[in-house]
């Protein structure tokens, strides 16, 4: 059972039934959606929603298991992400509950990396939009928490998983190898910088263990984009 509370302002537009809408996705390893219930909390200006799904086939990937995932796990990840990108939807991804747009991508990238002059996204495809290690299971791969999925720039999911791995350089490199086609595309490079703005942007946390790795990787990506 997944229970979520959102301010009313975050329920407008396409709504917030992402877990239910994800039930139509084919070829993606995820828990089957069963039913849902939602209700209004007028006194607090919020909506509540409870989604019932099948049990997860394993535990969320944690620090003790993230460095020892077998090849079969990575193969299942790739199959699911490739299948997801081939789907069709009218939904728009909302990473961190904010609708992703060309204007938004341009604003945050140019604010943090002013040397990147062209931030035009060329390819959009469906993405989970919150692909981090807490939202996947092991030893059997399964991807859950679908509230934010929708159309997004190519490489968003790969960039999110890569960025959330930077504290373990070998793991980040494994993600790069597995999702090379996405991350080495121009859109994928922009999405990697988009993630890095969360670490290196205006709200930088000096204690963030990813800080040094993110700075090195961002410099590399900016240089590659400038070289064309």
PyMOL CGO cylinders between C-alpha atoms (Angstrom):
from pymol import cmd
from pymol.cgo import CYLINDER

trace = [
    CYLINDER, 0.00, 0.00, 0.00, 1.36, 3.39, -1.02, 0.3, 1, 1, 1, 1, 1, 1,
    CYLINDER, 1.36, 3.39, -1.02, -0.14, 6.45, 0.68, 0.3, 1, 1, 1, 1, 1, 1,
    CYLINDER, -0.14, 6.45, 0.68, 0.55, 9.97, -0.53, 0.3, 1, 1, 1, 1, 1, 1,
    CYLINDER, 0.55, 9.97, -0.53, -0.55, 13.46, 0.48, 0.3, 1, 1, 1, 1, 1, 1,
    CYLINDER, -0.55, 13.46, 0.48, -0.27, 16.39, -1.92, 0.3, 1, 1, 1, 1, 1, 1,
    CYLINDER, -0.27, 16.39, -1.92, -1.21, 20.08, -1.72, 0.3, 1, 1, 1, 1, 1, 1,
    CYLINDER, -1.21, 20.08, -1.72, -4.14, 20.88, -3.97, 0.3, 1, 1, 1, 1, 1, 1,
    CYLINDER, -4.14, 20.88, -3.97, -1.88, 22.96, -6.24, 0.3, 1, 1, 1, 1, 1, 1,
    CYLINDER, -1.88, 22.96, -6.24, 0.08, 19.78, -7.06, 0.3, 1, 1, 1, 1, 1, 1,
    CYLINDER, 0.08, 19.78, -7.06, -3.04, 17.87, -8.16, 0.3, 1, 1, 1, 1, 1, 1,
    CYLINDER, -3.04, 17.87, -8.16, -3.92, 20.14, -11.09, 0.3, 1, 1, 1, 1, 1, 1,
    CYLINDER, -3.92, 20.14, -11.09, -3.26, 19.43, -14.76, 0.3, 1, 1, 1, 1, 1, 1,
    CYLINDER, -3.26, 19.43, -14.76, -2.71, 15.74, -15.47, 0.3, 1, 1, 1, 1, 1, 1,
    CYLINDER, -2.71, 15.74, -15.47, -3.53, 14.80, -11.90, 0.3, 1, 1, 1, 1, 1, 1,
    CYLINDER, -3.53, 14.80, -11.90, -1.45, 12.59, -9.69, 0.3, 1, 1, 1, 1, 1, 1,
    CYLINDER, -1.45, 12.59, -9.69, -2.61, 9.06, -10.53, 0.3, 1, 1, 1, 1, 1, 1,
    CYLINDER, -2.61, 9.06, -10.53, 0.73, 8.03, -11.97, 0.3, 1, 1, 1, 1, 1, 1,
    CYLINDER, 0.73, 8.03, -11.97, 0.82, 4.63, -10.26, 0.3, 1, 1, 1, 1, 1, 1,
    CYLINDER, 0.82, 4.63, -10.26, -2.58, 3.78, -11.73, 0.3, 1, 1, 1, 1, 1, 1,
    CYLINDER, -2.58, 3.78, -11.73, -1.67, 5.07, -15.20, 0.3, 1, 1, 1, 1, 1, 1,
    CYLINDER, -1.67, 5.07, -15.20, 1.55, 3.03, -15.19, 0.3, 1, 1, 1, 1, 1, 1,
    CYLINDER, 1.55, 3.03, -15.19, -0.56, -0.14, -15.14, 0.3, 1, 1, 1, 1, 1, 1,
    CYLINDER, -0.56, -0.14, -15.14, -0.81, 0.05, -18.95, 0.3, 1, 1, 1, 1, 1, 1,
    CYLINDER, -0.81, 0.05, -18.95, 2.96, -0.04, -19.51, 0.3, 1, 1, 1, 1, 1, 1,
    CYLINDER, 2.96, -0.04, -19.51, 4.13, -3.23, -21.26, 0.3, 1, 1, 1, 1, 1, 1,
    CYLINDER, 4.13, -3.23, -21.26, 7.48, -4.90, -20.78, 0.3, 1, 1, 1, 1, 1, 1,
    CYLINDER, 7.48, -4.90, -20.78, 8.41, -2.93, -17.65, 0.3, 1, 1, 1, 1, 1, 1,
    CYLINDER, 8.41, -2.93, -17.65, 9.16, -4.79, -14.41, 0.3, 1, 1, 1, 1, 1, 1,
    CYLINDER, 9.16, -4.79, -14.41, 6.84, -3.19, -11.85, 0.3, 1, 1, 1, 1, 1, 1,
    CYLINDER, 6.84, -3.19, -11.85, 4.31, -4.30, -9.24, 0.3, 1, 1, 1, 1, 1, 1,
    CYLINDER, 4.31, -4.30, -9.24, 0.82, -4.80, -10.70, 0.3, 1, 1, 1, 1, 1, 1,
    CYLINDER, 0.82, -4.80, -10.70, -1.64, -2.06, -9.73, 0.3, 1, 1, 1, 1, 1, 1,
    CYLINDER, -1.64, -2.06, -9.73, -4.80, -3.36, -8.04, 0.3, 1, 1, 1, 1, 1, 1,
    CYLINDER, -4.80, -3.36, -8.04, -6.96, -0.47, -6.85, 0.3, 1, 1, 1, 1, 1, 1,
    CYLINDER, -6.96, -0.47, -6.85, -6.91, 3.02, -5.35, 0.3, 1, 1, 1, 1, 1, 1,
    CYLINDER, -6.91, 3.02, -5.35, -8.81, 5.36, -3.07, 0.3, 1, 1, 1, 1, 1, 1,
    CYLINDER, -8.81, 5.36, -3.07, -8.50, 9.14, -2.86, 0.3, 1, 1, 1, 1, 1, 1,
    CYLINDER, -8.50, 9.14, -2.86, -10.08, 11.73, -0.61, 0.3, 1, 1, 1, 1, 1, 1,
    CYLINDER, -10.08, 11.73, -0.61, -10.04, 15.46, 0.01, 0.3, 1, 1, 1, 1, 1, 1,
    CYLINDER, -10.04, 15.46, 0.01, -8.66, 17.10, 3.15, 0.3, 1, 1, 1, 1, 1, 1,
    CYLINDER, -8.66, 17.10, 3.15, -10.22, 20.54, 2.76, 0.3, 1, 1, 1, 1, 1, 1,
    CYLINDER, -10.22, 20.54, 2.76, -9.11, 21.72, 6.19, 0.3, 1, 1, 1, 1, 1, 1,
    CYLINDER, -9.11, 21.72, 6.19, -5.46, 21.29, 5.19, 0.3, 1, 1, 1, 1, 1, 1,
    CYLINDER, -5.46, 21.29, 5.19, -5.84, 22.16, 1.50, 0.3, 1, 1, 1, 1, 1, 1,
    CYLINDER, -5.84, 22.16, 1.50, -4.64, 18.74, 0.41, 0.3, 1, 1, 1, 1, 1, 1,
    CYLINDER, -4.64, 18.74, 0.41, -5.61, 15.50, -1.30, 0.3, 1, 1, 1, 1, 1, 1,
    CYLINDER, -5.61, 15.50, -1.30, -4.78, 12.01, -0.07, 0.3, 1, 1, 1, 1, 1, 1,
    CYLINDER, -4.78, 12.01, -0.07, -4.42, 8.90, -2.20, 0.3, 1, 1, 1, 1, 1, 1,
    CYLINDER, -4.42, 8.90, -2.20, -3.80, 5.25, -1.36, 0.3, 1, 1, 1, 1, 1, 1,
    CYLINDER, -3.80, 5.25, -1.36, -2.73, 2.82, -4.11, 0.3, 1, 1, 1, 1, 1, 1,
    CYLINDER, -2.73, 2.82, -4.11, -2.74, -0.93, -3.58, 0.3, 1, 1, 1, 1, 1, 1,
    CYLINDER, -2.74, -0.93, -3.58, -0.31, -2.96, -5.67, 0.3, 1, 1, 1, 1, 1, 1,
    CYLINDER, -0.31, -2.96, -5.67, 1.21, -6.41, -5.62, 0.3, 1, 1, 1, 1, 1, 1,
    CYLINDER, 1.21, -6.41, -5.62, 3.95, -6.94, -3.09, 0.3, 1, 1, 1, 1, 1, 1,
    CYLINDER, 3.95, -6.94, -3.09, 7.43, -5.97, -4.24, 0.3, 1, 1, 1, 1, 1, 1,
    CYLINDER, 7.43, -5.97, -4.24, 9.54, -9.01, -5.24, 0.3, 1, 1, 1, 1, 1, 1,
    CYLINDER, 9.54, -9.01, -5.24, 12.47, -7.88, -3.09, 0.3, 1, 1, 1, 1, 1, 1,
    CYLINDER, 12.47, -7.88, -3.09, 13.84, -5.15, -0.87, 0.3, 1, 1, 1, 1, 1, 1,
    CYLINDER, 13.84, -5.15, -0.87, 14.76, -1.66, -2.10, 0.3, 1, 1, 1, 1, 1, 1,
    CYLINDER, 14.76, -1.66, -2.10, 18.42, -1.54, -3.09, 0.3, 1, 1, 1, 1, 1, 1,
    CYLINDER, 18.42, -1.54, -3.09, 20.49, -0.25, -0.18, 0.3, 1, 1, 1, 1, 1, 1,
    CYLINDER, 20.49, -0.25, -0.18, 24.14, 0.59, 0.50, 0.3, 1, 1, 1, 1, 1, 1,
    CYLINDER, 24.14, 0.59, 0.50, 24.92, -3.03, 1.40, 0.3, 1, 1, 1, 1, 1, 1,
    CYLINDER, 24.92, -3.03, 1.40, 23.69, -4.43, -1.91, 0.3, 1, 1, 1, 1, 1, 1,
    CYLINDER, 23.69, -4.43, -1.91, 24.17, -1.67, -4.45, 0.3, 1, 1, 1, 1, 1, 1,
    CYLINDER, 24.17, -1.67, -4.45, 27.78, -2.62, -5.21, 0.3, 1, 1, 1, 1, 1, 1,
    CYLINDER, 27.78, -2.62, -5.21, 27.08, -6.32, -5.70, 0.3, 1, 1, 1, 1, 1, 1,
    CYLINDER, 27.08, -6.32, -5.70, 24.19, -6.38, -8.16, 0.3, 1, 1, 1, 1, 1, 1,
    CYLINDER, 24.19, -6.38, -8.16, 24.54, -9.31, -10.61, 0.3, 1, 1, 1, 1, 1, 1,
    CYLINDER, 24.54, -9.31, -10.61, 24.65, -8.97, -14.39, 0.3, 1, 1, 1, 1, 1, 1,
    CYLINDER, 24.65, -8.97, -14.39, 21.10, -10.34, -14.56, 0.3, 1, 1, 1, 1, 1, 1,
    CYLINDER, 21.10, -10.34, -14.56, 19.88, -7.37, -12.54, 0.3, 1, 1, 1, 1, 1, 1,
    CYLINDER, 19.88, -7.37, -12.54, 21.45, -4.90, -14.95, 0.3, 1, 1, 1, 1, 1, 1,
    CYLINDER, 21.45, -4.90, -14.95, 19.99, -6.77, -17.91, 0.3, 1, 1, 1, 1, 1, 1,
    CYLINDER, 19.99, -6.77, -17.91, 16.51, -6.50, -16.40, 0.3, 1, 1, 1, 1, 1, 1,
    CYLINDER, 16.51, -6.50, -16.40, 17.04, -2.78, -15.77, 0.3, 1, 1, 1, 1, 1, 1,
    CYLINDER, 17.04, -2.78, -15.77, 17.99, -2.24, -19.41, 0.3, 1, 1, 1, 1, 1, 1,
    CYLINDER, 17.99, -2.24, -19.41, 15.02, -4.24, -20.71, 0.3, 1, 1, 1, 1, 1, 1,
    CYLINDER, 15.02, -4.24, -20.71, 12.60, -2.22, -18.60, 0.3, 1, 1, 1, 1, 1, 1,
    CYLINDER, 12.60, -2.22, -18.60, 14.06, 1.21, -19.43, 0.3, 1, 1, 1, 1, 1, 1,
    CYLINDER, 14.06, 1.21, -19.43, 14.16, 0.39, -23.16, 0.3, 1, 1, 1, 1, 1, 1,
    CYLINDER, 14.16, 0.39, -23.16, 10.55, -0.86, -23.03, 0.3, 1, 1, 1, 1, 1, 1,
    CYLINDER, 10.55, -0.86, -23.03, 9.45, 2.25, -21.14, 0.3, 1, 1, 1, 1, 1, 1,
    CYLINDER, 9.45, 2.25, -21.14, 11.05, 4.58, -23.68, 0.3, 1, 1, 1, 1, 1, 1,
    CYLINDER, 11.05, 4.58, -23.68, 9.12, 2.86, -26.47, 0.3, 1, 1, 1, 1, 1, 1,
    CYLINDER, 9.12, 2.86, -26.47, 5.70, 3.54, -24.90, 0.3, 1, 1, 1, 1, 1, 1,
    CYLINDER, 5.70, 3.54, -24.90, 3.28, 6.36, -25.77, 0.3, 1, 1, 1, 1, 1, 1,
    CYLINDER, 3.28, 6.36, -25.77, 1.65, 8.67, -23.23, 0.3, 1, 1, 1, 1, 1, 1,
    CYLINDER, 1.65, 8.67, -23.23, 0.13, 12.12, -22.89, 0.3, 1, 1, 1, 1, 1, 1,
    CYLINDER, 0.13, 12.12, -22.89, 1.57, 12.44, -19.38, 0.3, 1, 1, 1, 1, 1, 1,
    CYLINDER, 1.57, 12.44, -19.38, 4.50, 14.79, -18.76, 0.3, 1, 1, 1, 1, 1, 1,
    CYLINDER, 4.50, 14.79, -18.76, 7.16, 13.80, -16.23, 0.3, 1, 1, 1, 1, 1, 1,
    CYLINDER, 7.16, 13.80, -16.23, 7.25, 15.68, -12.93, 0.3, 1, 1, 1, 1, 1, 1,
    CYLINDER, 7.25, 15.68, -12.93, 10.64, 15.05, -11.29, 0.3, 1, 1, 1, 1, 1, 1,
    CYLINDER, 10.64, 15.05, -11.29, 10.48, 16.34, -7.72, 0.3, 1, 1, 1, 1, 1, 1,
    CYLINDER, 10.48, 16.34, -7.72, 6.76, 17.01, -8.48, 0.3, 1, 1, 1, 1, 1, 1,
    CYLINDER, 6.76, 17.01, -8.48, 7.72, 19.82, -10.91, 0.3, 1, 1, 1, 1, 1, 1,
    CYLINDER, 7.72, 19.82, -10.91, 6.61, 19.46, -14.54, 0.3, 1, 1, 1, 1, 1, 1,
    CYLINDER, 6.61, 19.46, -14.54, 9.67, 19.22, -16.77, 0.3, 1, 1, 1, 1, 1, 1,
    CYLINDER, 9.67, 19.22, -16.77, 9.75, 21.68, -19.65, 0.3, 1, 1, 1, 1, 1, 1,
    CYLINDER, 9.75, 21.68, -19.65, 12.28, 22.98, -22.14, 0.3, 1, 1, 1, 1, 1, 1,
    CYLINDER, 12.28, 22.98, -22.14, 12.17, 26.38, -20.46, 0.3, 1, 1, 1, 1, 1, 1,
    CYLINDER, 12.17, 26.38, -20.46, 12.78, 24.89, -17.04, 0.3, 1, 1, 1, 1, 1, 1,
    CYLINDER, 12.78, 24.89, -17.04, 15.71, 22.78, -18.25, 0.3, 1, 1, 1, 1, 1, 1,
    CYLINDER, 15.71, 22.78, -18.25, 17.27, 25.80, -19.96, 0.3, 1, 1, 1, 1, 1, 1,
    CYLINDER, 17.27, 25.80, -19.96, 16.88, 28.02, -16.91, 0.3, 1, 1, 1, 1, 1, 1,
    CYLINDER, 16.88, 28.02, -16.91, 18.54, 25.75, -14.36, 0.3, 1, 1, 1, 1, 1, 1,
    CYLINDER, 18.54, 25.75, -14.36, 21.35, 24.57, -16.64, 0.3, 1, 1, 1, 1, 1, 1,
    CYLINDER, 21.35, 24.57, -16.64, 22.32, 28.07, -17.77, 0.3, 1, 1, 1, 1, 1, 1,
    CYLINDER, 22.32, 28.07, -17.77, 22.18, 29.35, -14.21, 0.3, 1, 1, 1, 1, 1, 1,
    CYLINDER, 22.18, 29.35, -14.21, 24.72, 26.77, -13.04, 0.3, 1, 1, 1, 1, 1, 1,
    CYLINDER, 24.72, 26.77, -13.04, 26.64, 26.18, -16.28, 0.3, 1, 1, 1, 1, 1, 1,
    CYLINDER, 26.64, 26.18, -16.28, 26.56, 29.46, -18.25, 0.3, 1, 1, 1, 1, 1, 1,
    CYLINDER, 26.56, 29.46, -18.25, 29.09, 28.15, -20.80, 0.3, 1, 1, 1, 1, 1, 1,
    CYLINDER, 29.09, 28.15, -20.80, 26.44, 25.80, -22.20, 0.3, 1, 1, 1, 1, 1, 1,
    CYLINDER, 26.44, 25.80, -22.20, 24.81, 27.98, -24.82, 0.3, 1, 1, 1, 1, 1, 1,
    CYLINDER, 24.81, 27.98, -24.82, 22.49, 25.47, -26.53, 0.3, 1, 1, 1, 1, 1, 1,
    CYLINDER, 22.49, 25.47, -26.53, 20.18, 23.53, -24.21, 0.3, 1, 1, 1, 1, 1, 1,
    CYLINDER, 20.18, 23.53, -24.21, 17.62, 22.51, -26.83, 0.3, 1, 1, 1, 1, 1, 1,
    CYLINDER, 17.62, 22.51, -26.83, 16.16, 19.05, -26.17, 0.3, 1, 1, 1, 1, 1, 1,
    CYLINDER, 16.16, 19.05, -26.17, 15.81, 17.07, -29.39, 0.3, 1, 1, 1, 1, 1, 1,
    CYLINDER, 15.81, 17.07, -29.39, 14.13, 13.86, -28.25, 0.3, 1, 1, 1, 1, 1, 1,
    CYLINDER, 14.13, 13.86, -28.25, 11.40, 13.22, -25.67, 0.3, 1, 1, 1, 1, 1, 1,
    CYLINDER, 11.40, 13.22, -25.67, 10.26, 9.80, -24.47, 0.3, 1, 1, 1, 1, 1, 1,
    CYLINDER, 10.26, 9.80, -24.47, 8.48, 8.28, -21.45, 0.3, 1, 1, 1, 1, 1, 1,
    CYLINDER, 8.48, 8.28, -21.45, 10.55, 8.17, -18.24, 0.3, 1, 1, 1, 1, 1, 1,
    CYLINDER, 10.55, 8.17, -18.24, 10.01, 7.06, -14.66, 0.3, 1, 1, 1, 1, 1, 1,
    CYLINDER, 10.01, 7.06, -14.66, 11.37, 10.47, -13.54, 0.3, 1, 1, 1, 1, 1, 1,
    CYLINDER, 11.37, 10.47, -13.54, 12.47, 9.37, -10.04, 0.3, 1, 1, 1, 1, 1, 1,
    CYLINDER, 12.47, 9.37, -10.04, 14.95, 6.58, -10.77, 0.3, 1, 1, 1, 1, 1, 1,
    CYLINDER, 14.95, 6.58, -10.77, 17.02, 6.27, -7.63, 0.3, 1, 1, 1, 1, 1, 1,
    CYLINDER, 17.02, 6.27, -7.63, 18.23, 3.26, -5.67, 0.3, 1, 1, 1, 1, 1, 1,
    CYLINDER, 18.23, 3.26, -5.67, 15.38, 3.47, -3.17, 0.3, 1, 1, 1, 1, 1, 1,
    CYLINDER, 15.38, 3.47, -3.17, 12.85, 2.92, -5.98, 0.3, 1, 1, 1, 1, 1, 1,
    CYLINDER, 12.85, 2.92, -5.98, 14.27, -0.34, -7.36, 0.3, 1, 1, 1, 1, 1, 1,
    CYLINDER, 14.27, -0.34, -7.36, 14.44, -3.77, -5.77, 0.3, 1, 1, 1, 1, 1, 1,
    CYLINDER, 14.44, -3.77, -5.77, 16.99, -6.57, -5.58, 0.3, 1, 1, 1, 1, 1, 1,
    CYLINDER, 16.99, -6.57, -5.58, 17.87, -9.35, -6.05, 0.3, 1, 1, 1, 1, 1, 1,
    CYLINDER, 17.87, -9.35, -6.05, 14.95, -9.33, -8.52, 0.3, 1, 1, 1, 1, 1, 1,
    CYLINDER, 14.95, -9.33, -8.52, 14.72, -6.09, -10.43, 0.3, 1, 1, 1, 1, 1, 1,
    CYLINDER, 14.72, -6.09, -10.43, 11.48, -4.14, -10.05, 0.3, 1, 1, 1, 1, 1, 1,
    CYLINDER, 11.48, -4.14, -10.05, 10.79, -0.44, -10.49, 0.3, 1, 1, 1, 1, 1, 1,
    CYLINDER, 10.79, -0.44, -10.49, 8.16, 1.19, -8.28, 0.3, 1, 1, 1, 1, 1, 1,
    CYLINDER, 8.16, 1.19, -8.28, 6.83, 4.62, -7.17, 0.3, 1, 1, 1, 1, 1, 1,
    CYLINDER, 6.83, 4.62, -7.17, 5.39, 5.76, -10.52, 0.3, 1, 1, 1, 1, 1, 1,
    CYLINDER, 5.39, 5.76, -10.52, 3.72, 8.97, -9.40, 0.3, 1, 1, 1, 1, 1, 1,
    CYLINDER, 3.72, 8.97, -9.40, 5.98, 11.23, -11.52, 0.3, 1, 1, 1, 1, 1, 1,
    CYLINDER, 5.98, 11.23, -11.52, 6.33, 9.30, -14.79, 0.3, 1, 1, 1, 1, 1, 1,
    CYLINDER, 6.33, 9.30, -14.79, 5.65, 10.81, -18.20, 0.3, 1, 1, 1, 1, 1, 1,
    CYLINDER, 5.65, 10.81, -18.20, 7.32, 12.31, -21.25, 0.3, 1, 1, 1, 1, 1, 1,
    CYLINDER, 7.32, 12.31, -21.25, 10.79, 13.66, -20.55, 0.3, 1, 1, 1, 1, 1, 1,
    CYLINDER, 10.79, 13.66, -20.55, 14.03, 14.44, -22.37, 0.3, 1, 1, 1, 1, 1, 1,
    CYLINDER, 14.03, 14.44, -22.37, 15.90, 11.34, -23.46, 0.3, 1, 1, 1, 1, 1, 1,
    CYLINDER, 15.90, 11.34, -23.46, 18.31, 10.15, -20.80, 0.3, 1, 1, 1, 1, 1, 1,
    CYLINDER, 18.31, 10.15, -20.80, 16.50, 11.58, -17.78, 0.3, 1, 1, 1, 1, 1, 1,
    CYLINDER, 16.50, 11.58, -17.78, 16.22, 8.21, -16.00, 0.3, 1, 1, 1, 1, 1, 1,
    CYLINDER, 16.22, 8.21, -16.00, 19.78, 7.19, -16.82, 0.3, 1, 1, 1, 1, 1, 1,
    CYLINDER, 19.78, 7.19, -16.82, 21.07, 10.56, -15.61, 0.3, 1, 1, 1, 1, 1, 1,
    CYLINDER, 21.07, 10.56, -15.61, 19.11, 10.28, -12.35, 0.3, 1, 1, 1, 1, 1, 1,
    CYLINDER, 19.11, 10.28, -12.35, 20.48, 6.80, -11.60, 0.3, 1, 1, 1, 1, 1, 1,
    CYLINDER, 20.48, 6.80, -11.60, 23.99, 7.89, -12.57, 0.3, 1, 1, 1, 1, 1, 1,
    CYLINDER, 23.99, 7.89, -12.57, 23.80, 11.02, -10.45, 0.3, 1, 1, 1, 1, 1, 1,
    CYLINDER, 23.80, 11.02, -10.45, 22.54, 9.10, -7.45, 0.3, 1, 1, 1, 1, 1, 1,
    CYLINDER, 22.54, 9.10, -7.45, 25.58, 6.80, -7.82, 0.3, 1, 1, 1, 1, 1, 1,
    CYLINDER, 25.58, 6.80, -7.82, 28.31, 9.45, -7.83, 0.3, 1, 1, 1, 1, 1, 1,
    CYLINDER, 28.31, 9.45, -7.83, 29.30, 8.74, -4.24, 0.3, 1, 1, 1, 1, 1, 1,
    CYLINDER, 29.30, 8.74, -4.24, 30.49, 5.35, -5.57, 0.3, 1, 1, 1, 1, 1, 1,
    CYLINDER, 30.49, 5.35, -5.57, 32.56, 6.15, -8.70, 0.3, 1, 1, 1, 1, 1, 1,
    CYLINDER, 32.56, 6.15, -8.70, 32.73, 2.51, -9.82, 0.3, 1, 1, 1, 1, 1, 1,
    CYLINDER, 32.73, 2.51, -9.82, 28.95, 2.25, -9.60, 0.3, 1, 1, 1, 1, 1, 1,
    CYLINDER, 28.95, 2.25, -9.60, 28.46, 5.49, -11.51, 0.3, 1, 1, 1, 1, 1, 1,
    CYLINDER, 28.46, 5.49, -11.51, 30.76, 4.14, -14.20, 0.3, 1, 1, 1, 1, 1, 1,
    CYLINDER, 30.76, 4.14, -14.20, 28.72, 0.93, -14.36, 0.3, 1, 1, 1, 1, 1, 1,
    CYLINDER, 28.72, 0.93, -14.36, 25.56, 2.97, -14.91, 0.3, 1, 1, 1, 1, 1, 1,
    CYLINDER, 25.56, 2.97, -14.91, 27.35, 4.89, -17.67, 0.3, 1, 1, 1, 1, 1, 1,
    CYLINDER, 27.35, 4.89, -17.67, 28.35, 1.67, -19.39, 0.3, 1, 1, 1, 1, 1, 1,
    CYLINDER, 28.35, 1.67, -19.39, 24.91, 0.12, -19.13, 0.3, 1, 1, 1, 1, 1, 1,
    CYLINDER, 24.91, 0.12, -19.13, 23.06, 3.24, -20.35, 0.3, 1, 1, 1, 1, 1, 1,
    CYLINDER, 23.06, 3.24, -20.35, 25.78, 4.52, -22.66, 0.3, 1, 1, 1, 1, 1, 1,
    CYLINDER, 25.78, 4.52, -22.66, 23.45, 5.16, -25.60, 0.3, 1, 1, 1, 1, 1, 1,
    CYLINDER, 23.45, 5.16, -25.60, 21.32, 7.48, -23.51, 0.3, 1, 1, 1, 1, 1, 1,
    CYLINDER, 21.32, 7.48, -23.51, 24.02, 9.20, -21.49, 0.3, 1, 1, 1, 1, 1, 1,
    CYLINDER, 24.02, 9.20, -21.49, 26.34, 9.83, -24.44, 0.3, 1, 1, 1, 1, 1, 1,
    CYLINDER, 26.34, 9.83, -24.44, 23.56, 11.32, -26.53, 0.3, 1, 1, 1, 1, 1, 1,
    CYLINDER, 23.56, 11.32, -26.53, 23.38, 15.10, -26.52, 0.3, 1, 1, 1, 1, 1, 1,
    CYLINDER, 23.38, 15.10, -26.52, 20.09, 15.05, -24.63, 0.3, 1, 1, 1, 1, 1, 1,
    CYLINDER, 20.09, 15.05, -24.63, 21.56, 12.60, -22.14, 0.3, 1, 1, 1, 1, 1, 1,
    CYLINDER, 21.56, 12.60, -22.14, 24.49, 14.93, -21.52, 0.3, 1, 1, 1, 1, 1, 1,
    CYLINDER, 24.49, 14.93, -21.52, 22.08, 17.79, -20.88, 0.3, 1, 1, 1, 1, 1, 1,
    CYLINDER, 22.08, 17.79, -20.88, 20.09, 15.62, -18.47, 0.3, 1, 1, 1, 1, 1, 1,
    CYLINDER, 20.09, 15.62, -18.47, 23.31, 14.73, -16.63, 0.3, 1, 1, 1, 1, 1, 1,
    CYLINDER, 23.31, 14.73, -16.63, 24.02, 18.44, -16.21, 0.3, 1, 1, 1, 1, 1, 1,
    CYLINDER, 24.02, 18.44, -16.21, 20.38, 18.95, -15.19, 0.3, 1, 1, 1, 1, 1, 1,
    CYLINDER, 20.38, 18.95, -15.19, 20.93, 16.48, -12.36, 0.3, 1, 1, 1, 1, 1, 1,
    CYLINDER, 20.93, 16.48, -12.36, 24.26, 18.06, -11.43, 0.3, 1, 1, 1, 1, 1, 1,
    CYLINDER, 24.26, 18.06, -11.43, 22.51, 21.39, -10.87, 0.3, 1, 1, 1, 1, 1, 1,
    CYLINDER, 22.51, 21.39, -10.87, 20.91, 19.76, -7.82, 0.3, 1, 1, 1, 1, 1, 1,
    CYLINDER, 20.91, 19.76, -7.82, 24.39, 19.26, -6.36, 0.3, 1, 1, 1, 1, 1, 1,
    CYLINDER, 24.39, 19.26, -6.36, 26.30, 22.24, -7.76, 0.3, 1, 1, 1, 1, 1, 1,
    CYLINDER, 26.30, 22.24, -7.76, 23.55, 24.82, -8.11, 0.3, 1, 1, 1, 1, 1, 1,
    CYLINDER, 23.55, 24.82, -8.11, 22.32, 27.60, -5.83, 0.3, 1, 1, 1, 1, 1, 1,
    CYLINDER, 22.32, 27.60, -5.83, 21.47, 25.18, -3.02, 0.3, 1, 1, 1, 1, 1, 1,
    CYLINDER, 21.47, 25.18, -3.02, 24.86, 23.48, -2.88, 0.3, 1, 1, 1, 1, 1, 1,
    CYLINDER, 24.86, 23.48, -2.88, 25.49, 21.56, 0.34, 0.3, 1, 1, 1, 1, 1, 1,
    CYLINDER, 25.49, 21.56, 0.34, 29.21, 21.73, 1.20, 0.3, 1, 1, 1, 1, 1, 1,
    CYLINDER, 29.21, 21.73, 1.20, 28.85, 18.41, 3.02, 0.3, 1, 1, 1, 1, 1, 1,
    CYLINDER, 28.85, 18.41, 3.02, 27.38, 16.52, 0.08, 0.3, 1, 1, 1, 1, 1, 1,
    CYLINDER, 27.38, 16.52, 0.08, 29.76, 13.58, -0.59, 0.3, 1, 1, 1, 1, 1, 1,
    CYLINDER, 29.76, 13.58, -0.59, 28.89, 13.76, -4.30, 0.3, 1, 1, 1, 1, 1, 1,
    CYLINDER, 28.89, 13.76, -4.30, 30.12, 17.33, -4.65, 0.3, 1, 1, 1, 1, 1, 1,
    CYLINDER, 30.12, 17.33, -4.65, 33.67, 16.67, -5.87, 0.3, 1, 1, 1, 1, 1, 1,
    CYLINDER, 33.67, 16.67, -5.87, 32.65, 13.89, -8.26, 0.3, 1, 1, 1, 1, 1, 1,
    CYLINDER, 32.65, 13.89, -8.26, 29.79, 15.99, -9.66, 0.3, 1, 1, 1, 1, 1, 1,
    CYLINDER, 29.79, 15.99, -9.66, 32.11, 18.93, -10.29, 0.3, 1, 1, 1, 1, 1, 1,
    CYLINDER, 32.11, 18.93, -10.29, 34.61, 16.75, -12.19, 0.3, 1, 1, 1, 1, 1, 1,
    CYLINDER, 34.61, 16.75, -12.19, 31.89, 15.08, -14.26, 0.3, 1, 1, 1, 1, 1, 1,
    CYLINDER, 31.89, 15.08, -14.26, 30.14, 18.37, -15.01, 0.3, 1, 1, 1, 1, 1, 1,
    CYLINDER, 30.14, 18.37, -15.01, 33.37, 19.89, -16.31, 0.3, 1, 1, 1, 1, 1, 1,
    CYLINDER, 33.37, 19.89, -16.31, 33.84, 16.88, -18.58, 0.3, 1, 1, 1, 1, 1, 1,
    CYLINDER, 33.84, 16.88, -18.58, 30.29, 17.06, -19.94, 0.3, 1, 1, 1, 1, 1, 1,
    CYLINDER, 30.29, 17.06, -19.94, 30.41, 20.82, -20.54, 0.3, 1, 1, 1, 1, 1, 1,
    CYLINDER, 30.41, 20.82, -20.54, 33.67, 20.39, -22.48, 0.3, 1, 1, 1, 1, 1, 1,
    CYLINDER, 33.67, 20.39, -22.48, 32.15, 17.62, -24.59, 0.3, 1, 1, 1, 1, 1, 1,
    CYLINDER, 32.15, 17.62, -24.59, 29.08, 19.73, -25.39, 0.3, 1, 1, 1, 1, 1, 1,
    CYLINDER, 29.08, 19.73, -25.39, 31.26, 22.68, -26.37, 0.3, 1, 1, 1, 1, 1, 1,
    CYLINDER, 31.26, 22.68, -26.37, 33.35, 20.43, -28.63, 0.3, 1, 1, 1, 1, 1, 1,
    CYLINDER, 33.35, 20.43, -28.63, 30.16, 19.37, -30.39, 0.3, 1, 1, 1, 1, 1, 1,
]
cmd.load_cgo(trace, "trace")
